[in-house]
Amino acid sequence: MTTATFLRSVPKTETHLHLEGALPWELLQTLDHAKYAARPASHGEAFRFADFAHFERELLGFAGAWFTSAERYHQAAKAIFARHLAEGVRYVETSFASGCLEFATLDGREVCEAITAAVPPGLAVRLFMGLHHDNNSPFAAKLMEDSLKWDGIAGFDLHGTETVPLEPWTPRFWERARAVGKFTKAHAGEFCGPDFVWRVIRELKVTRIEHGIRSIEDPVLVNYLAENNIGLDVCPISNVKLATVPDFARHPLRRLHAAGVRCTINSDDPLSFGNTLLDDYRAFLGPMGGNLAELISLIRNGFELALLDPAERARHLSDLDLMSAQLLDSRAHA
């Protein structure tokens, strides 16, 4: 078995994916082929966004053109999930943004049902609603209240610029969500340092952090994450293109992993970065200096953190172990 075959066929997870940010470029082209004929400069390997606002303007410009109905969400989700299956992904956690629903004045329940209806056989999907911690408008407040009752929502994720303070409603809602069986997580430790990671852990009581890479700056926090099994859903290409790390060689993922922090590898917003999950795996094995044993451990983390029943988790891990053994054996006898 070659490494390339292994990377494509090994069972894997994607636990940090923004659905609007994963819109396939080919779908956007169907709206206006001339306008979207050329892929954006941000898809180039050497591209770097000037700042988060630059990234957000581009992403929302593309996403806003497409996501104007529940049917458009269904079409995009169907294409996104098909791409995951083709890459060997068996489990996905993806979020859709409440702000996009508000911008397009869409019915949140209809969008939720449209996305879940797009899930193909062979792929487990857990759908999260992304809430901006500085948006408690009447539309958003009603959407949050209603969504607590939706079976299709697995949980809630904190989105938004980290420098914006948490508002008092946020911890209260995160607690209410857990009380009705929803899973909660938060974006932190991407642009702001360890202090904001500590804050979402202490105030929102989350056990999954989206990004979290700047935790490396606080050894006490690193130990806390490891000891309390708090997962970091890391996105290497995103981190480099958004200049939260200077380059792949200095990305802290391997150091966090070596310290016992349960990390995963994910693609974040392929619409903006031009990447696939396999590209992030290749970046780990290439310029980040990672090896196959580390990557296999990171893939295992994805299934161990996944919101799966024990039997399904065990089945995926068994398949992972079998394929990993085959790869390592073939390399040993090469």
Summary of the structure (lengths in Angstrom):
residues: 334
radius of gyration: 19.0
end to end distance: 9.9
largest distance: 63.6
contacts: 1130
relative contact order: 0.14
helix: 54%
strand: 15%
